[in-house]
Amino acid sequence: SKDLKGAMEILIEQKRQQLSTTEKLDEHMDFASQLIFAQNRGDLTAENVNQCVLEMMIAAPDTLSVTLFFMLILIAEHPAVEEKMMREIETVMGKQELRS
């Protein structure tokens, strides 16, 4: 939709501004940054960059949910791994209550 596309353009412009004012690029080098630099070199158009970022935003929840689903199945099928994970969580969190 136009609203989503407009929001992506705003986010990309904010990222572009962040990259132009930062002193240490390596701290901000992610996939979106690589796309922006590819556009600056003339390898991609602004529309290419917008479309790639939009597709990442739309696809990420689907791939994440599938990955989490299979991870949970694997943990359930391997109780020893689950036990190790629980010990690690207890070691890190102590008596703190876990929250989502």
PAZAPA-4460 file (N, C-alpha, C; in steps of 0.05 Angstrom, whole numbers, plus 32768, in hexadecimal, padded with zeros to 4 digits):
% residues 100
    n_x    n_y    n_z   ca_x   ca_y   ca_z    c_x    c_y    c_z   seq   type   mol
   8011   7FE8   8000   8000   8000   8000   8012   8019   8000     1      S     A
   8005   802F   7FF9   8014   8049   7FF8   801E   8051   8013     2      K     A
   800E   804C   8028   8017   8054   8043   8030   8045   804B     3      D     A
   8031   802B   8046   8048   801B   804D   8060   8024   803D     4      L     A
   805C   8028   8023   8072   8031   8012   807D   804C   801C     5      K     A
   806B   805E   8023   8073   8078   802D   8083   8076   8047     6      G     A
   807A   8064   8059   8088   8060   8072   80A4   8055   806D     7      A     A
   80A6   8042   805A   80C1   8037   8053   80D3   804D   8049     8      M     A
   80C9   805F   8038   80D9   8074   802D   80E3   8086   8044     9      E     A
   80D2   808C   8057   80DA   809C   806E   80F0   808E   807E    10      I     A
   80ED   8075   8084   8101   8065   8093   811B   8064   8084    11      L     A
   811A   8060   806A   8133   805F   805A   8141   807A   805B    12      I     A
   8132   8090   8059   813E   80AA   805A   814A   80B0   8075    13      E     A
   813D   80A7   808A   8148   80AA   80A5   8163   809A   80A7    14      Q     A
   8164   8082   809C   817C   8072   809C   8192   8080   808C    15      K     A
   818A   808C   8075   819D   809A   8064   81A9   80B2   8073    16      R     A
   8199   80C0   8082   81A2   80D7   8092   81B5   80CD   80A8    17      Q     A
   81AE   80B7   80B5   81BF   80AC   80CA   81DA   80A5   80BF    18      Q     A
   81DA   8098   80A7   81F4   8090   809B   8205   80A8   8093    19      L     A
   81F8   80BE   808B   8207   80D5   8082   8213   80E5   8099    20      S     A
   8209   80E1   80B1   8213   80F1   80C8   8223   80E0   80DB    21      T     A
   8226   80C6   80D7   8234   80B6   80EA   8252   80B7   80E5    22      T     A
   8262   80B4   80FA   827F   80B4   80F7   828A   8098   80F3    23      E     A
   827C   8084   80FE   8286   8068   80FB   8271   8058   80EC    24      K     A
   8275   8055   80D2   8262   8047   80C1   825F   802A   80C9    25      L     A
   8274   801D   80D3   8273   8000   80D9   825E   7FFA   80EE    26      D     A
   8257   800D   80FF   8242   8008   8113   8226   8009   8107    27      E     A
   8223   8013   80EF   8209   8016   80E3   8206   8007   80C9    28      H     A
   8219   7FF5   80C4   8219   7FE6   80AA   8207   7FCD   80AD    29      M     A
   81EF   7FD0   80A3   81DC   7FBA   80A2   81D3   7FB7   8085    30      D     A
   81BF   7FA6   8080   81B6   7FA1   8065   81AB   7FBB   8058    31      F     A
   819B   7FCA   8067   8190   7FE2   805D   81A6   7FF6   8055    32      A     A
   81BB   7FF8   8065   81D1   8009   805F   81DF   8001   8045    33      S     A
   81E2   7FE7   8042   81EE   7FDD   8029   81DD   7FE4   8011    34      Q     A
   81C3   7FE2   8014   81B1   7FEA   7FFE   81B4   8007   7FF7    35      L     A
   81B5   8018   800C   81B8   8035   8007   81D2   803B   7FF9    36      I     A
   81E8   802E   8002   8202   8033   7FF4   8201   8029   7FD8    37      F     A
   81F3   8013   7FD3   81F1   8009   7FB7   81E2   801D   7FA6    38      A     A
   81CE   802A   7FB2   81C0   803F   7FA3   81D2   8057   7F9E    39      Q     A
   81E2   805E   7FB2   81F4   8075   7FAE   8209   806F   7F98    40      N     A
   8211   8056   7F95   8224   804E   7F80   8216   804C   7F65    41      R     A
   81FC   804C   7F64   81ED   8049   7F4B   81E6   802D   7F44    42      G     A
   81EB   801A   7F57   81E5   7FFE   7F52   81C7   7FF8   7F55    43      D     A
   81BA   8008   7F66   819D   8004   7F6A   818F   801F   7F67    44      L     A
   8175   801E   7F61   8165   8036   7F61   8158   803A   7F7C    45      T     A
   814D   8051   7F81   813F   8056   7F9A   8128   8043   7F9D    46      A     A
   811B   803D   7F87   8104   802A   7F87   810E   800E   7F8E    47      E     A
   8126   8006   7F84   8131   7FEC   7F8C   8135   7FEA   7FAA    48      N     A
   8141   7FFF   7FB5   8147   8000   7FD2   812D   7FFE   7FE2    49      V     A
   8119   800F   7FDA   8100   800F   7FE8   80F2   7FF4   7FE7    50      N     A
   80F3   7FE7   7FD0   80E6   7FCD   7FCD   80F4   7FB7   7FDE    51      Q     A
   810F   7FB8   7FDE   811E   7FA4   7FEE   8117   7FA7   800C    52      C     A
   8117   7FC0   8016   8112   7FC5   8032   80F5   7FBD   8038    53      V     A
   80E2   7FC4   8027   80C6   7FBD   802B   80C3   7F9E   802C    54      L     A
   80D0   7F90   801A   80CE   7F73   801A   80DA   7F66   8033    55      E     A
   80F0   7F72   803D   80FC   7F68   8056   80E8   7F6C   806D    56      M     A
   80DB   7F83   806E   80C8   7F88   8084   80B0   7F76   8082    57      M     A
   80A7   7F70   806A   808F   7F5F   8067   8096   7F42   806C    58      I     A
   80AD   7F39   8061   80B4   7F1D   8063   80BE   7F14   807F    59      A     A
   80CA   7F26   808D   80D7   7F1F   80A6   80C5   7F12   80BA    60      A     A
   80AC   7F1C   80BF   809B   7F0E   80D2   8095   7EF1   80CA    61      P     A
   8091   7EEC   80B0   808B   7ED0   80A7   80A3   7EBE   80AC    62      D     A
   80BA   7EC6   80A4   80D2   7EB5   80A7   80D9   7EB2   80C5    63      T     A
   80D5   7EC7   80D4   80DA   7EC5   80F1   80C7   7EB2   80FE    64      L     A
   80AE   7EB3   80F7   809B   7EA1   8104   80A0   7E84   80FD    65      S     A
   80A7   7E7E   80E4   80AD   7E63   80DC   80C7   7E59   80EB    66      V     A
   80DB   7E6A   80EC   80F4   7E63   80FA   80EF   7E5D   8118    67      T     A
   80DF   7E6F   8125   80D9   7E6A   8141   80C9   7E51   8145    68      L     A
   80B6   7E4B   8133   80A6   7E33   8135   80B8   7E1A   8135    69      F     A
   80CB   7E19   8121   80DC   7E01   811F   80F0   7E00   8136    70      F     A
   80F9   7E17   813F   810B   7E18   8156   80FD   7E0C   816F    71      M     A
   80E4   7E14   8173   80D5   7E09   818A   80D0   7DEB   8188    72      L     A
   80CB   7DE2   8170   80C7   7DC5   816B   80E1   7DB6   8172    73      I     A
   80F7   7DC1   8169   8111   7DB4   816E   8118   7DB3   818C    74      L     A
   8112   7DC9   8199   8117   7DCA   81B6   8105   7DB5   81C4    75      I     A
   80EC   7DB4   81BC   80D9   7DA1   81C9   80E2   7D84   81C4    76      A     A
   80EF   7D7F   81AD   80F8   7D64   81A7   8113   7D5D   81B4    77      E     A
   8120   7D70   81C0   813A   7D6B   81CC   813A   7D76   81E9    78      H     A
   812F   7D67   81FC   812D   7D71   8217   8147   7D79   8224    79      P     A
   815D   7D6C   821D   8177   7D73   8229   817F   7D8F   8221    80      A     A
   8179   7D96   8208   817F   7DB1   81FE   816D   7DC5   820C    81      V     A
   8154   7DBE   8210   8141   7DD0   821E   814B   7DD5   823A    82      E     A
   8154   7DC0   8247   815F   7DC3   8263   8177   7DD5   8264    83      E     A
   8189   7DD2   8251   81A0   7DE4   824F   8198   7E01   824B    84      K     A
   8185   7E05   823A   817B   7E20   8235   816E   7E2C   824E    85      M     A
   815F   7E1C   825C   8152   7E26   8274   8167   7E2D   828A    86      M     A
   817C   7E1D   828C   8191   7E23   829F   819F   7E3D   8297    87      R     A
   81A4   7E41   827D   81B1   7E5A   8274   819F   7E72   827A    88      E     A
   8185   7E6F   8275   8173   7E85   827B   8173   7E8C   8299    89      I     A
   8173   7E77   82AA   8173   7E7B   82C7   818D   7E88   82D0    90      E     A
   81A4   7E80   82C3   81BE   7E8B   82CA   81BF   7EA9   82C3    91      T     A
   81B4   7EB0   82AC   81B5   7ECC   82A3   81A0   7EDD   82B2    92      V     A
   8188   7ED2   82B5   8172   7EE2   82C0   8170   7EE0   82DE    93      M     A
   817B   7ECC   82EA   8179   7EC9   8307   815C   7EC5   830F    94      G     A
   8153   7ED3   8323   8138   7ED1   832D   8124   7EE4   831F    95      K     A
   812E   7EF3   830B   811D   7F06   82FD   8107   7EF7   82EF    96      Q     A
   80F0   7F03   82EE   80D9   7EF7   82DF   80DD   7EFD   82C1    97      E     A
   80D9   7EE9   82B0   80DA   7EED   8293   80C1   7EFB   828A    98      L     A
   80C6   7F0E   8278   80AF   7F1D   826C   80B2   7F1D   824E    99      R     A
   809C   7F1F   8240   809D   7F20   8223   809F   7F3D   821A   100      S     A
***
